[in-house]
Amino acid sequence: MHRFSVARQWLDVMVHNFSVMDDLFAQGGLSLERLRTFCLIVEHGGFTRAARGDAAKQPLYSRQLKELESFFGTELVRRSGKSFALNDEGRRLYELARSYFGALSDFKNACSNRSIHIHLGAGDSIIQWHILPKLADIRNALPNTVLKLLNLPTEQIVDRVASGDLDLGVVRQTAVKGDLKSHVLGKLEFALFAPIRYANNNWESTLRSCPLVLLEGSGEFRKELEKAALKEQFQPRIEVECASFPAVATAMKSAGLAGILPLAAADELGTRSFVRQEASWLQKLGRQMTLIASRRTLTLRPDLEMIAKELVGLLRA
């Protein structure tokens, strides 16, 4: 009786799937080629760039997009002169199509025993001080994987993972939004690093006397430093600003400056040249880091989910 019930359930699922396919393809207008064209138009920001100067392709791409819109019964983009932007329906279709093409690529590579290509976005300091030092372990755990590391800002990583442009990303937990799956990697903490000649100083004395290099902008680091300086009544000597933490570390080593960096930078700076100084206000800058992926993409690409789990275990270690 149990076997009959299972067989009946399987048959019901198969009948449903065939019904869905019949419904999809009963009307013309949907094809892999049209979906590919749609993705090209979105990724290049319009017909002209997608056609790459081929005048014959532009009307073809325009017609294929209109056929998709006719098939789904809705507009997929907002057009205004030469400007081009996805609407909500177009964004949803793009995410579905990107995940689907990624799954097909994984399947093709698995069938031909080719490497799976994974695009992972992270900030420069995460790549330099957390991922690259563990690259040998990652390669051993994922021997049939080509890992492409992209240095990107947090907001861009989140958006591109959600859309399917990016397979995985590493961002702070507070930046995760929408239907993204996240795995906590650990807390990123910061300290003041000063040249070794300031080893006997506390952080206040160091910031009073030693020139400082900081991450550029008016973000959390600058605000917390200004609060601490106001409380202790001193003016920090900021002489250099850089766009990334690895650039801050390079400037510190080159010119003998003090700087605020993630604890992971200690190995690069070296204990013979720099000393770490604790400051209570720096604890406020700590943030949980997570590996993120699109739930939809993981559902379609089981190989990617396996790779994500391996990376979480390795990057937590």
N, C-alpha and C positions, 0 to 999 in steps of 0.2 A: 504493500500500500504506500509506503514511504517512497519507494523508487518511482512509482507511478506519479506521485505528487511532484517530485523533483523534475521528472521528465516533462510534466505538464507545464510547470513554471518556466522551464527552459524554452519550451515550444511557444508559450505566450510571449516571452521576451523576443524571440526570433520573429514572430509574426508582427509584433509592435515595431521592431527595427525595420523590417521590410516595408511596413506601412509608412513609416517616417520617410524612408528613401523614396518611395513612390510619390509621396506628396511633394518632396523637394524637387524632384526631377520631372514632374508632370508638366511643369511650365518651363519654357526656355529662359535662358539668361544667367544661369548659375554654372560656373565652371572653374577649374583650378586656374586657368589662364586669366580669367577676369579677376579672380581674387588676388592673383600675383600682381596684375596691373594695378589694382587698387592699393596694395601695399607699397608698390613702387612710387605711386603718386604721393601717398602720405609721407613716405620716408624722404622724398626729394622736395617736398613742399610745393608741388604743382606739376602740371603737364609738361611744361617746357624743360625743366630740369630732369624729370623722369625720362623724357625722350632723348636727352643728351644730344641735342642739336639735330636730331633726325626729324625733319618736318613732316614726313609721312606717318610717323608714329603718334604725333600729337592728336590728330583727329581720331585715330584708332583708339587711343587711350580714353579720349573723351566719350566716344561711343560706348566702349566697354563699361565705363563708370555709369553711364546712363542706363545701360542694360541691367546692371546690378541694382540700381535704384528702382528700376521698374519691377524687377523680380521681387525685391523685398517690400515694395510698396511704400517707400519712404526716401527722402533725400538723405544722403550720407555726408555731404559737405555743404559749407556755406560759401557761396561765390559772390564776390563783389569786385568787378573789374578784373584785375590781375591777381587779387588776393584770394587766398585759398585756406580754408580751415575746416577741421572736422567738427561736426555736431555730435551730440551725445550718441546717436545711433551709429554714426560712422566710427566713433572711437570704440564702441563695443564690438563692432564687426572687425575692426583692425586688430583688436586684442585677440579675438577668437581665431582669426586667420593666421596671425603670427604664431600663436601657440600650436595650431594645427600643422603649419609648415615645419616648425621645429620638431614636432613629433615624427613627421614623415622623414625628416633628415636623420633623426636618431635611428629610426627603423632601417633606413637604407644603409647607413654606416654599419649598423650591427649585422645586417645580412651579408655585407661584403667584408666584414672584419676590419673596417676602417675606424680610425679614432673618432670619438665624439668631441666636438668643439664646444667649449663652455666659455661664455663671456661673463666675467665677474667684475662688477664696478665697486670701487672703494676709494677712499681718500689716499693721498700720497703717503702719509705716515703709516696708515694701516698696511698698505702694500709693502713699504720699505721695511717696517720693523715688526710686523706680525705675520705676513704671508710669505714673503721671500725667505726669511730665515728657516721656514718649515717646508721649503719647496722640495727638498729631497724626500721627506716623509710623504708629502702629497703625491709626488710622482710614483713612489713605491705603492701607495694605497690605490692610486688611480692610473694604472699603467697604460690604459687605452684611451686616455683623455688628453686633449690639447686645451690648456688653460690660457685664455687671453685676459690679461689684467688691464683694466681701464681706469685711469685716474680721473674721477669725476666728482663734482660737488654733490652733496647729500640729496638735495631736492631733485636733481636730475636722475640720480640712481633710483630713487623711489618711483618717480614717474615712468622711467624706462623699464623697470622690472614689472610694474603694473601693466604696461602696454604690451609687454612681450619682446621689446627691443633688446632687453638685457636679461640673461638667464638668472643670475644671482647678484646680490649686492650685500655689502657690509656697511651698516649705518648705525647711528645711535638709536636706541629704543624709542625715544620720544618722537622720532621722525617717521615712524611706521604709521601708515594710514590705509584705509580702504580694506580690500579683501586680500591682504598680503599675509603669508605665513612667515613667522619669525622664530628663530632659534637663538637664545641668549648665548653669547660667546664669553662674556665676562666684562668686568668694569675697567674702563680706560681712566687711569688716574694721572695726575700731573704733579710736577715738583719744580722748584726753582733750582737750576743748575748754575753754579758759579765757578770761575777759574780757581784752581787749587790754592792760590795765594790768599783766597778769602775763606779758607777752611775753618778758621776759628770764629768767623762772624756768624751772627744770626741773620735771618733773611732781611730784617729791617736795615741792619748795618750794610749789608751787601747792596741793597737797592739804593741806599744813600750814596754809596761810594763807587760802585761799579757801573760802567755804561751797559745799557740793556738793549737786546734785540728782541722784538716781539712779532707775533703774527699780525699782519696788517688788518685794518678795519676797526670797527667800533663794537665788536662782539663781546661775548661773556668775559673773555680774558682781560680786555681793556677795562671793562666796567668794574670787575672785581679788584683789579690792581689799583684803579683810581680810588675805590672805596677804602682799601687798605692804606694807601698813601695819605688820604685825607684823615683817617683815624690816627695814624702815627705821625702826622704832620711832617711829611717830607715830599719832595718832588722827584720822582724817578727820572733817571737820565736815559731816556729813550733815544738812541742814536741811529738805529736801523730797524726797518720793518720789512718783513718777507711774506710771500704769498702762501707758504706751506711750512709745516714743522720741519721736514728735512732741510729746507733752505735755511731756516732759523739755526739748526744744528751746524750747518756748514759755515754760516756767518760767525757763530760762536767760536768754532775751531780756528777759523781764519784770523779773526781779530781779537781773540781773548775776551769776548763779551759774555755777560750773564744772559740767561734766557729761561723762559718757561716752556717746558716740553713734557710729552708723555713719559712715564717712567721707563718705557721700552727703549727710549733713546740713550739710556745710561751706557749700554754696551758700545754704542758708536762713539760717544764722547770720551769714554775711558776714564777709569778712576785715578790715573796718574795726572790727568790734565784738569778734570772737573770734579767738584764735590756737590752732592745733592743736599739741598737745604729744605726742611719741612716748613710749611706755613699753613695755619688752620684755614685761611680763606681759600686756599687752593683746593681744599677738599670739596668745596661747592661746585667745582668745575668737572668733577668726575661724572662719567655717564656710562650706562650699560650699552655695550655694542652687540648687535644682532646680525645674523645672516638672514636675508630676506629672499623670498621667492613668491611668485604668483601661484595661488592655489589652483587656478584653472590650468596653468602651464604644468604644474606638478601632476595633476590628474591625467593630462594627455601624455606626459613624458615620464614614465616610471624610472628610466635611467637617470634623468636629472634629479629626481628625488633621492635616489641611492647616492649619487655624487654629493648632493647637499648634505646628507647625513654623515658621510665620510669627512667632508670638510669641517663640519661642526665639531666632530670629535677631535680632529687634528688641531684646529685653531683654538679650541678650549684648553688643550694640553699645555 
